[in-house]
Amino acid sequence: MHLLETYDLVIIGGGPIGLTCGIEAQKKGLSYIILEKGVLVNSLYNFPEQMTFFSTSKLLEIGGVPFISHTDKPTRKEALEYYRRVQESWHLNLKLYTEVSSMTPKNNGYHIATNKGDTFTKSVVICTGFYDTPRALNIPGEDLPKVTHFYNSPHPYVGQKIVVIGAANSACDVALETYYKGADVTMVIRKSEIYPKTKYWIKPNIENRIKEGAIKAYFESDVVEIKKDTVVIQTPERIVEIENDFVLAMIGYKPNYNLFEKLGLPITDDATKVPIHNQNTLETPLKNVYVAGVINAGLQTSKLFIENTREHAAIILEDIDSKL
């Protein structure tokens, strides 16, 4: 599938919301292409192998394609298969492994440059999610091969001394799952307790494992340096250096602000760093450029999800269609 010279719409991001935008464009008879830098629904692909969604399959449905899962809450595997079927059912114009590098205003539209050729479009939707851009620790040793911001499976950590940084859902999940598979787990937690909004069925479990000493935990502490065989931790009392094989930094993710800068997308200058947009149409100050999905909440990454941003596509395409 090649890039044509001109489209009515270029959608940057091939996640659930990007696919929904493609479906809405198709319904309105507009020419469009979805550009995705990785695999289909790349963010979901990066989720842990055994992950189960908080939402029901019904709330994750798009494009009128039924999402049937074995239980009320679907797994990552079921979601990947579902969105593949959506793509197949709608024959969406989608180009994978295609990374957008710039967006330049030109002739009442935009010149879009990618690693697989350039194109021109009259309008743009940016819906790149945040799960594949981890928050950095910004400490010495973060770039060592034993450090990861993504967790896939407990298997690599069997019999290993691991440090899990963080205290919210992901960190607690990882700590418990690796502990049950035979890892020697230490948690390093910045606050004085496990994150209060951690899933109700996980919180007591992790607290009890810490209480009994099965999982070690340093509260009100920070990892200040990662070395080849150890980790240096600043605790309230003193600096501690412990033996270590792997570090899993489960401290959250953020929108791809480097990409936003390349695209010229304006951001609020407050702590939320939200892409500036009209709340009613989702259009940014850049004419005919829209933002959709979870990036609309900026750094407030627990505010928006697939289920409460699915309607973004219809809102945006209604506005684009009225202009074109």
C-alpha positions as CSV (number, residue, x, y, z in Angstrom):
1,M,0.0,0.0,0.0
2,H,1.6,3.3,-1.1
3,L,1.1,6.9,-0.1
4,L,-0.9,8.7,-2.7
5,E,-0.1,12.3,-3.6
6,T,-3.1,13.8,-1.8
7,Y,-5.6,12.7,0.9
8,D,-8.5,14.5,2.5
9,L,-7.3,13.2,5.8
10,V,-4.1,11.7,7.3
11,I,-4.5,10.0,10.7
12,I,-1.3,9.7,12.7
13,G,-1.6,6.7,15.0
14,G,-3.1,3.2,14.3
15,G,-4.6,2.5,17.7
16,P,-8.3,1.9,18.4
17,I,-9.1,5.7,18.1
18,G,-7.1,6.0,14.9
19,L,-9.0,3.0,13.4
20,T,-12.3,4.6,14.5
21,C,-11.3,7.9,12.7
22,G,-10.6,5.8,9.6
23,I,-14.0,4.2,9.8
24,E,-15.7,7.5,10.2
25,A,-13.8,8.9,7.2
26,Q,-14.8,5.9,5.2
27,K,-18.5,6.4,6.1
28,K,-18.3,10.0,4.8
29,G,-16.5,9.0,1.6
30,L,-13.3,10.9,2.3
31,S,-9.9,9.7,1.1
32,Y,-7.7,9.0,4.1
33,I,-4.7,7.0,5.3
34,I,-3.8,5.8,8.8
35,L,-0.1,6.0,9.5
36,E,1.3,3.9,12.3
37,K,5.0,3.8,13.3
38,G,4.8,0.3,14.7
39,V,2.3,-2.6,14.5
40,L,-1.4,-2.5,14.4
41,V,-2.7,-1.1,17.8
42,N,1.0,-0.7,18.8
43,S,0.3,0.4,22.4
44,L,-1.9,-2.6,23.1
45,Y,0.8,-4.9,21.7
46,N,3.2,-3.5,24.3
47,F,0.9,-4.5,27.1
48,P,2.0,-7.5,29.3
49,E,1.2,-10.9,27.8
50,Q,-1.3,-11.8,30.5
51,M,-3.0,-8.4,30.9
52,T,-6.8,-8.2,31.3
53,F,-8.6,-4.9,30.6
54,F,-10.5,-3.0,33.3
55,S,-13.3,-2.4,30.7
56,T,-15.8,-4.8,29.3
57,S,-15.5,-5.9,25.7
58,K,-18.7,-3.9,24.9
59,L,-17.0,-0.7,25.9
60,L,-14.0,-1.4,23.7
61,E,-16.1,-2.0,20.5
62,I,-15.6,0.2,17.5
63,G,-17.1,0.4,14.0
64,G,-20.1,-1.8,14.9
65,V,-18.0,-4.9,15.0
66,P,-19.0,-7.1,17.9
67,F,-16.2,-7.8,20.5
68,I,-16.8,-11.3,21.9
69,S,-14.5,-12.3,24.7
70,H,-14.4,-15.4,26.9
71,T,-15.1,-13.4,30.1
72,D,-16.7,-10.1,30.8
73,K,-13.3,-8.3,30.7
74,P,-11.1,-9.2,27.6
75,T,-7.4,-10.1,27.6
76,R,-4.7,-8.4,25.6
77,K,-4.6,-11.4,23.2
78,E,-8.4,-11.1,22.6
79,A,-8.1,-7.3,22.0
80,L,-5.3,-7.7,19.4
81,E,-7.4,-10.3,17.6
82,Y,-10.5,-8.0,17.8
83,Y,-8.8,-4.9,16.3
84,R,-7.3,-7.1,13.6
85,R,-10.8,-8.2,12.7
86,V,-12.0,-4.5,12.7
87,Q,-9.2,-3.6,10.3
88,E,-10.2,-6.6,8.1
89,S,-13.9,-6.0,8.2
90,W,-13.6,-2.3,7.2
91,H,-10.6,-2.8,4.8
92,L,-9.1,0.3,6.4
93,N,-6.4,2.1,4.5
94,L,-3.6,1.6,6.9
95,K,0.2,1.8,6.5
96,L,2.2,0.2,9.3
97,Y,5.9,0.7,10.3
98,T,5.5,4.2,8.9
99,E,6.9,6.9,11.1
100,V,5.9,10.6,10.6
101,S,8.8,12.9,11.0
102,S,7.3,16.3,10.1
103,M,4.1,18.2,9.2
104,T,4.6,21.4,7.2
105,P,1.8,23.9,6.3
106,K,1.4,24.1,2.5
107,N,-1.4,25.2,0.1
108,N,-4.2,25.2,2.7
109,G,-3.1,21.8,3.8
110,Y,-0.1,20.0,5.1
111,H,3.0,18.2,3.7
112,I,3.5,15.1,5.7
113,A,7.0,13.5,5.7
114,T,7.5,9.8,6.7
115,N,10.2,7.2,6.5
116,K,8.3,5.6,3.7
117,G,7.6,8.7,1.5
118,D,5.8,12.0,1.7
119,T,2.2,13.0,1.0
120,F,-0.1,16.0,1.1
121,T,-3.3,16.2,3.1
122,K,-6.1,18.7,3.6
123,S,-6.6,17.7,7.3
124,V,-4.8,15.8,10.0
125,V,-5.9,13.8,13.1
126,I,-3.2,13.1,15.7
127,C,-4.1,10.2,18.0
128,T,-0.8,8.6,19.1
129,G,-1.7,7.5,22.6
130,F,1.0,7.4,25.3
131,Y,1.8,3.8,26.3
132,D,4.9,3.5,24.1
133,T,6.6,6.6,25.6
134,P,7.7,5.8,29.2
135,R,8.5,8.5,31.7
136,A,12.3,8.6,32.4
137,L,14.0,8.1,35.7
138,N,16.7,10.6,34.7
139,I,19.4,8.8,36.8
140,P,22.8,7.3,36.0
141,G,22.6,3.8,34.7
142,E,19.1,4.1,33.3
143,D,20.4,3.1,29.8
144,L,21.9,-0.2,31.0
145,P,20.4,-3.3,29.3
146,K,19.1,-4.7,32.6
147,V,16.6,-1.7,32.9
148,T,13.2,-1.8,31.3
149,H,10.1,0.4,31.3
150,F,7.9,-2.3,29.8
151,Y,6.9,-5.6,31.3
152,N,5.9,-8.6,29.1
153,S,6.2,-11.9,31.1
154,P,7.5,-13.0,34.5
155,H,9.6,-15.8,32.9
156,P,12.9,-13.8,32.3
157,Y,12.9,-13.0,36.1
158,V,12.7,-16.5,37.5
159,G,15.4,-16.8,40.3
160,Q,16.6,-13.2,39.7
161,K,17.0,-10.3,42.1
162,I,14.7,-7.6,40.7
163,V,13.9,-4.0,41.7
164,V,10.4,-2.7,40.8
165,I,10.1,1.1,40.9
166,G,6.6,2.5,41.4
167,A,3.5,1.8,43.6
168,A,0.5,2.0,41.2
169,N,-1.3,-0.8,39.3
170,S,1.5,-1.7,36.9
171,A,4.2,-1.8,39.6
172,C,2.1,-3.9,42.0
173,D,1.0,-6.3,39.2
174,V,4.7,-6.8,38.2
175,A,5.9,-7.2,41.7
176,L,3.3,-9.9,42.5
177,E,3.5,-11.8,39.3
178,T,7.3,-12.0,39.3
179,Y,7.3,-12.9,43.0
180,Y,4.9,-15.8,42.4
181,K,7.1,-17.1,39.7
182,G,10.2,-17.2,41.9
183,A,11.9,-13.8,41.6
184,D,13.5,-12.1,44.6
185,V,11.5,-8.8,44.5
186,T,12.3,-5.4,46.1
187,M,10.0,-2.4,45.5
188,V,11.2,1.2,45.7
189,I,8.3,3.6,46.4
190,R,8.5,7.3,46.5
191,K,5.5,7.8,48.7
192,S,4.8,6.4,52.2
193,E,2.3,3.8,51.0
194,I,1.0,1.9,48.0
195,Y,-1.0,4.1,45.6
196,P,-4.5,4.4,47.2
197,K,-6.3,3.9,43.9
198,T,-4.6,0.6,43.1
199,K,-7.1,-2.1,42.0
200,Y,-9.1,-3.3,45.0
201,W,-8.2,-6.9,44.5
202,I,-4.4,-6.2,44.2
203,K,-3.9,-3.6,47.0
204,P,-4.4,-5.9,50.0
205,N,-2.4,-8.7,48.3
206,I,0.7,-6.5,47.7
207,E,0.4,-4.9,51.2
208,N,0.2,-8.4,52.9
209,R,3.2,-9.7,50.9
210,I,5.2,-6.6,52.0
211,K,4.0,-6.9,55.6
212,E,5.1,-10.6,55.8
213,G,8.5,-9.7,54.2
214,A,8.0,-11.9,51.1
215,I,8.4,-8.7,49.0
216,K,10.8,-6.2,50.3
217,A,9.8,-2.5,50.1
218,Y,11.6,0.8,50.6
219,F,9.0,3.6,51.2
220,E,9.7,7.3,50.8
221,S,12.7,6.3,48.8
222,D,14.3,6.8,45.3
223,V,16.6,4.8,43.2
224,V,19.5,7.3,42.6
225,E,21.8,5.1,40.5
226,I,21.7,1.8,38.7
227,K,25.0,-0.1,38.4
228,K,25.9,-3.3,36.5
229,D,25.3,-5.6,39.6
230,T,23.7,-3.3,42.1
231,V,21.1,-0.5,42.7
232,V,21.7,2.5,44.9
233,I,18.6,3.6,46.9
234,Q,18.2,6.9,48.9
235,T,16.0,6.0,51.9
236,P,14.8,8.4,54.5
237,E,17.6,7.2,56.9
238,R,20.6,6.6,54.6
239,I,21.8,5.4,51.2
240,V,21.5,1.7,50.6
241,E,23.2,-0.4,47.9
242,I,21.6,-3.8,47.1
243,E,22.5,-6.6,44.7
244,N,20.4,-6.6,41.6
245,D,20.0,-8.3,38.2
246,F,17.1,-6.4,36.7
247,V,15.3,-3.1,37.2
248,L,11.6,-2.7,36.1
249,A,10.7,1.0,36.1
250,M,6.9,1.0,36.3
251,I,6.5,4.7,36.7
252,G,4.0,5.5,34.0
253,Y,4.0,6.8,30.5
254,K,3.3,10.1,28.7
255,P,2.3,11.4,25.3
256,N,5.1,11.7,22.7
257,Y,6.0,15.3,23.1
258,N,9.0,15.0,20.8
259,L,6.6,14.1,18.0
260,F,4.3,17.0,18.9
261,E,7.2,19.4,18.7
262,K,8.1,18.1,15.2
263,L,4.5,18.5,14.1
264,G,4.3,22.1,15.5
265,L,1.5,21.1,17.9
266,P,1.0,23.8,20.6
267,I,0.9,22.5,24.2
268,T,-0.4,24.3,27.4
269,D,2.4,25.6,29.5
270,D,0.9,24.4,32.8
271,A,1.6,21.1,34.6
272,T,-0.9,19.1,32.5
273,K,0.9,19.8,29.2
274,V,-2.4,19.2,27.2
275,P,-2.3,19.7,23.4
276,I,-4.3,23.0,23.0
277,H,-7.6,22.2,21.3
278,N,-11.3,23.3,21.0
279,Q,-13.3,21.2,23.4
280,N,-16.3,21.1,21.0
281,T,-14.6,20.2,17.7
282,L,-11.2,18.9,19.0
283,E,-9.4,21.1,16.5
284,T,-6.1,22.6,17.5
285,P,-4.9,26.2,16.7
286,L,-3.4,24.7,13.6
287,K,-6.2,24.9,11.0
288,N,-7.8,21.5,10.2
289,V,-5.4,19.7,12.6
290,Y,-7.2,17.7,15.4
291,V,-6.3,15.7,18.4
292,A,-8.1,12.6,19.6
293,G,-7.9,9.9,22.2
294,V,-5.9,9.8,25.4
295,I,-3.4,12.4,24.4
296,N,-6.1,15.0,24.9
297,A,-5.6,14.8,28.6
298,G,-1.8,15.5,28.4
299,L,0.1,14.2,31.4
300,Q,-3.2,13.3,33.2
301,T,-2.9,9.8,31.8
302,S,-5.6,8.3,34.1
303,K,-8.3,10.6,32.8
304,L,-9.1,9.3,29.3
305,F,-9.3,5.7,28.0
306,I,-10.5,3.9,24.8
307,E,-14.1,3.8,26.1
308,N,-14.5,7.5,26.8
309,T,-12.7,8.7,23.7
310,R,-14.4,6.6,21.0
311,E,-16.8,9.4,20.2
312,H,-13.9,11.7,19.3
313,A,-13.8,10.3,15.8
314,A,-17.4,11.1,15.0
315,I,-17.0,14.7,16.4
316,I,-13.8,15.3,14.4
317,L,-15.1,13.8,11.1
318,E,-18.3,15.8,11.3
319,D,-16.3,19.0,11.5
320,I,-13.9,18.0,8.7
321,D,-16.8,16.9,6.5
322,S,-18.6,20.2,7.0
323,K,-15.5,22.1,5.9
324,L,-14.5,19.9,2.9
